[in-house]
Amino acid sequence: MDVVEQIKCYLRANKYYKKYLQTRVNDMRYFFRSCRYYVKYYSITKDRDIEGNTLYFIIDPEIKHPGLSDRYKAIVGCYYIAKQNGFDFKIIFETPFCLNDYLDVNEYNWVADRKDLSYSLKNSRVIPYNGGGKVPCLKRSVKQYHVYSYIGYDILEVNNVPDYKRLWGIFYNSLFKPKDFIVQRIAQTGFVKDQYIAVHLRFVNALEHFEGDQFNHLSAEKKESLIQRCIAGIKNIIAENISLPVLVFSDSNVFLNRVRELPVHVLEGEIGHISFESSRDVFVKTFLDFYMISYAKEVFVIHAPEMYGTVFSYYAALAGNKDVFTVQV
C-alpha cells in the first residue's frame, strides 16, 4: 500500500501530470465511482416529488477526503456552478465532523440533511466536481445533482473568472460565518482584526510525522538546516513589520517550539489534520487558525523545496480579502 501511495504522491507533485493528465484521470476515476453509486443507492422507481432544482455537495463517509482547504475549494466551486445554472445549493457534511457544528449559515442557507435527497433516477443524477475542467451546464429537467467526488481545484481560477480571488471570498462569506464559540475563541486570543501579521509554514512530515500518505522525511541535519532558514525568513518579516505583532501558524510542534525563541506569538491548541484525526480540539484549532489568518492585516507563507505547497493560508486570506506574500527560504 505504501508503494501505491508513494506513486500517487509523486504524480500529484509532477507538473506534467497535473497539467495534462490529472483532469482526464480523475474524470475516469469519478465515472466508475459514479457507476458504483448508481448501483448501490439509486433506482428507476420514483421515490418522491421534488420542487425546484438543487445541487448537493455530499461528504461520503466511506471514501477518503482531503483537508479543509480542498473541501472549501470544492464547496465554493459547487456553489458557483449552482449559481451559474440557477440552482439552489446545499451541503451535507457530517464526517469527520458536522460542518454546521463549527460554521453557521451566513447569507445563504446551505444546510441540508440526507433525508432531503432523492435516489430516483427520475429526479436525480450523480456528477463529480472536477475543478480542473469547465463549468458544467446542469439540466433543469434534473431536480437534484449529487456531488460525492471532487478534486480540490478552484474552478473560478481555472476558468479565469474575472476578479476570481475577490469573488471566492464573497462566495465563501455568503455561505459561512464562524459559530459563536469560535468567535469567542478568536476574542480570547487578544488579537484585533487587521492589527497583526500572520505567518504560515506547512512542513507536513519534514520535521515530524503529521500526515499519512506524504513522504517528505528529512535527515536530522536537513531538518536543522530547514528550521534555521525558516527562522531567518521570519526574522526578515519581523524586521519589515516592526510596528505589528507577528502570529506564527504551522503544522509542526517541533518548529513552533523553536520559533517561540523569537519575538512572535503562537496560538495554543492541538495541531492535527482533519483527514487523519477525530479530536474535536483538532477541528476547533483548524477553524481557529483559518479565521485568525483571514483576519490578519497581511499574510505571509514561508516555503522551501522540502516543504509542502500549502494553500490553507491562501484561501484563508481570500476569505478575508487579503493578499498573500510568499517568502522562499
C-alpha positions, 0 to 999 in steps of 0.5 A, spaced: 500 500 500 505 504 501 508 503 494 501 505 491 501 511 495 508 513 494 506 513 486 500 517 487 504 522 491 509 523 486 504 524 480 500 529 484 507 533 485 509 532 477 507 538 473 506 534 467 501 530 470 497 535 473 497 539 467 495 534 462 493 528 465 490 529 472 483 532 469 482 526 464 484 521 470 480 523 475 474 524 470 475 516 469 476 515 476 469 519 478 465 515 472 466 508 475 465 511 482 459 514 479 457 507 476 458 504 483 453 509 486 448 508 481 448 501 483 448 501 490 443 507 492 439 509 486 433 506 482 428 507 476 422 507 481 420 514 483 421 515 490 418 522 491 416 529 488 421 534 488 420 542 487 425 546 484 432 544 482 438 543 487 445 541 487 448 537 493 455 537 495 455 530 499 461 528 504 461 520 503 463 517 509 466 511 506 471 514 501 477 518 503 477 526 503 482 531 503 483 537 508 479 543 509 482 547 504 480 542 498 473 541 501 472 549 501 475 549 494 470 544 492 464 547 496 465 554 493 466 551 486 459 547 487 456 553 489 458 557 483 456 552 478 449 552 482 449 559 481 451 559 474 445 554 472 440 557 477 440 552 482 439 552 489 445 549 493 446 545 499 451 541 503 451 535 507 457 534 511 457 530 517 464 526 517 469 527 520 465 532 523 458 536 522 460 542 518 454 546 521 457 544 528 463 549 527 460 554 521 453 557 521 449 559 515 451 566 513 447 569 507 445 563 504 442 557 507 446 551 505 444 546 510 441 540 508 440 533 511 440 526 507 433 525 508 432 531 503 435 527 497 432 523 492 435 516 489 430 516 483 433 516 477 427 520 475 429 526 479 436 525 480 443 524 477 450 523 480 456 528 477 463 529 480 466 536 481 472 536 477 475 543 478 480 542 473 475 542 467 469 547 465 463 549 468 458 544 467 451 546 464 446 542 469 439 540 466 433 543 469 429 537 467 434 534 473 431 536 480 437 534 484 445 533 482 449 529 487 456 531 488 460 525 492 467 526 488 471 532 487 478 534 486 480 540 490 481 545 484 478 552 484 474 552 478 473 560 478 481 560 477 481 555 472 476 558 468 479 565 469 473 568 472 474 575 472 476 578 479 476 570 481 480 571 488 475 577 490 469 573 488 471 566 492 471 570 498 464 573 497 462 566 495 465 563 501 462 569 506 455 568 503 455 561 505 459 561 512 460 565 518 464 562 524 459 559 530 459 563 536 464 559 540 469 560 535 468 567 535 469 567 542 475 563 541 478 568 536 476 574 542 480 570 547 486 570 543 487 578 544 488 579 537 484 585 533 482 584 526 487 587 521 492 589 527 497 583 526 501 579 521 500 572 520 505 567 518 504 560 515 509 554 514 506 547 512 512 542 513 507 536 513 512 530 515 519 534 514 520 535 521 515 530 524 510 525 522 503 529 521 500 526 515 499 519 512 500 518 505 506 524 504 513 522 504 517 528 505 522 525 511 528 529 512 535 527 515 536 530 522 541 535 519 536 537 513 531 538 518 536 543 522 538 546 516 530 547 514 528 550 521 534 555 521 532 558 514 525 558 516 527 562 522 531 567 518 525 568 513 521 570 519 526 574 522 526 578 515 518 579 516 519 581 523 524 586 521 519 589 515 513 589 520 516 592 526 510 596 528 505 589 528 505 583 532 507 577 528 502 570 529 506 564 527 501 558 524 504 551 522 503 544 522 509 542 526 510 542 534 517 541 533 518 548 529 513 552 533 517 550 539 523 553 536 520 559 533 517 561 540 525 563 541 523 569 537 519 575 538 512 572 535 506 569 538 503 562 537 496 560 538 495 554 543 491 548 541 492 541 538 495 541 531 492 535 527 489 534 520 482 533 519 483 527 514 487 523 519 484 525 526 477 525 530 479 530 536 474 535 536 480 540 539 483 538 532 477 541 528 476 547 533 484 549 532 483 548 524 477 553 524 481 557 529 487 558 525 483 559 518 479 565 521 485 568 525 489 568 518 483 571 514 483 576 519 490 578 519 492 585 516 497 581 511 499 574 510 505 571 509 507 563 507 514 561 508 516 555 503 522 551 501 523 545 496 522 540 502 516 543 504 509 542 502 505 547 497 500 549 502 494 553 500 490 553 507 493 560 508 491 562 501 484 561 501 484 563 508 486 570 506 481 570 500 476 569 505 478 575 508 480 579 502 487 579 503 493 578 499 498 573 500 506 574 500 510 568 499 517 568 502 522 562 499 527 560 504 
